[in-house]
Amino acid sequence: MFLFNTHRLRYALLLAAALIATESVAQFSPKTLRVAVYNEAFGVPWGPITKLPIHPTVSLGTDFRVRSGKHWQKALGLDLYYYYQRSFEHALMLDVAYRLGYRFNFGLQANFHTALGYKHAILAGKKYSLKDGEYQPTSHFGKAQANLKVGLGLEYPLSKRYSITADYKAMAVAPFGDRLLPFSANTFLGVGLNIHLKP
């Protein structure tokens, strides 16, 4: 006789996995919903803050863990970005984001942002590959890259549920090109709205 019945063991493992998943979901339920629009620029983060032409970027994010004290706030969450550069690329990014904020007595909060994530870039224009000594049209499903973001921002509450934000972020992306250009630099300047789901 076997020590464990296979069917009972399977059901016990499924029950344990369901309990762990339920506890994890309860622990990491969304606390904040963030919506923002940015202008993306290709280049280093110093120099002119606003750069033209406009490359529209939208971001949707949430905070799963928020720890607040009298002045300090720490938050951990996820951000999804999409940006469009007509002459170069458009891209989707999914980041794990961390924010450290300091709230002044009059309500304004200064934030330090950092994020690490995945970027999927789809190049603009037609794609070609070398076949039998000639360049021939080919399909291109995009390029997988890693990205790192750091930035500064301001947040001001409109009510217990809503606050407005202004952020400036710099991003490094790799791999970018050949050995001469192993990474690229981008900047994002924008405004947003935070919705506190549990004020």
N, C-alpha and C positions, 0 to 999 in steps of 0.2 A: 504494500500500500504506500502510495506517495505521501510525503509529509504535507504537501500543498495540493489542493485540487486546482487544476489549471484554470477552470472557469471562475472559481471563487477568487483566485489570485488576480485574474484579469479584471474582474469587477471591483475588487479592492483597490487596485492601481488606478482604475478609471475614477473611482470615487475620491481617492486621495488627490489626483490631478485636478478634479473639478473643485474640490475644496481649496486647494492652493490657488487655482486660477481666480476663484471668487474672492478670496482674501486679497490677491494681488490687484484685481480690478477695483475693489473697494479702497485699497490703499492709494492707488494711482488714478482715481477718478479726476476728470478735468475740473480745475478750480477757476481758470481764467481762459477766455477765448480772445485771441488777438487777431485783428485785421489791419493790414497796413498797405500803403502804396509807396513806391520808391522810384527814384531815377537811378538806374545802374550806369556806371561809367567804367570804361576799361582804362586802367592806369593806377598809379601810386596814390596813396591816401593824402599826401601833402600837396600843397599848391592850391588852386582854386577849389572851393568846396562844391560849388555848382558847376556842372560841366554840361555842355550842349553837344550834340542834339539829345533830346529826351529818349531814353530807352526804358519803356514802362516795365515796372516790376510790381507784382502783387504777392502778398505774403499772408498766410493763414496759419495761426499757431495756437497752442494751448499749454498751460502750465499744469503739471500733474502733482508737483510738490511745491508748496509755498510755506516758508517759515518767516513769520513776521515778529519783530520786537517793537519797542517804542520808536526807534528810528531806522533800524536795519531790516532789510528784507532780502531773503534768498529764494530763488525760484528755479525749478528744473522742469523742462518741457520739450516739446517738439515743434518745429517750424517747417512748413512747406512753402517753397518759393517758386515762382515762374517769372522769367524775364525774357525780353525779346529785343534783340539787336538785328535790325533788318539786314545790314551788310555783313554781319559776322556769324551770329549764332542765336539760337534760343535754347533755354535750358530749364530743367526741373531740378530742384534741390530739396533734399530732406535732411534736416539737421537735428541733432540733440543740442538743446540750447540751455545755457546757464546764465542767470542774471543776478547781480548783486546790486542792491539799491540802498540809498540813504535818503530818508524822508525828513525834510525840514519842518519846523513847527507850523509854518504857514501852508503846508500841504504839498508843495512841490517836491518831487523825488528825482534825484540824480541816479542814473543807472549805468553800470558797466556790464556790457554784453560779451559773451563768448559762445561759440558754437563750433561743432565738428560734425561733418556730414558727408553725404554722397551727392554728387552732381552728375546729371546726365545731359550732355551738351549735344545738340544737333546742329551741324554746320549749315550755313545758308548757301544757296546756289546749287548748281549741278555738281555731282561727284564723278570722278574718273579714276580708273585704275589701269596700270600698265599690263597689257596682255599681248603676248607675241610681238613685242616691240612697238606696240601702238597703244595710245591712251583711249580707252573705251568707257562709255557711260556705265556707271554701276550704282547700286543702292547703298545707302549709308544709314545704319540704324542708330547712330549716335556714339558718343565716346564717354566711357565711365571715368570719372575723376573724383578725387577727394578734395574737400574744401575745409578751410579753417577761417572763421570770422571772429573779429574783435570790434568793439564799438562802444560809443558813449551815447547816452540819451537822456531825455527829460520826460517825466510823466506828471500830469496834473489831474487831480480828481474833479470831475463835474458833479458827481454824486457818489453814494456808496457803491453803486453798481457800475458806473461808467467813468473812464478816464481817457484823456487824450495823450498822445505820445509824439515825440519828435526824436529821430534817431539818425546817427551817422555811423556806418559800419564799413570796415575794410575787410576784404576777402583775399586769401591766397588759394590758388587752385593748382593741383598737380595730379598727374603729369600733364604738361601743356604742349610743348613742342619737342624739338630735338635737344641735344646736350647743351646748346647755347641758351635755350630758353626752357629750363626745366619746370618753371611755374609761371603763372600769370597773376596779376593783381587787379582787383576790381573794387569799386566803392559803391555804396548805396546811401542815398540821402532821402528820407521820407517822413511821412506822418501816418499816425494810425489811431485806432480806437481799441481800448481794452474793455471787455465786458467781464465783470467779476461775477461768476456764476453762484458763488456762495459768499455774499458780502458780509 
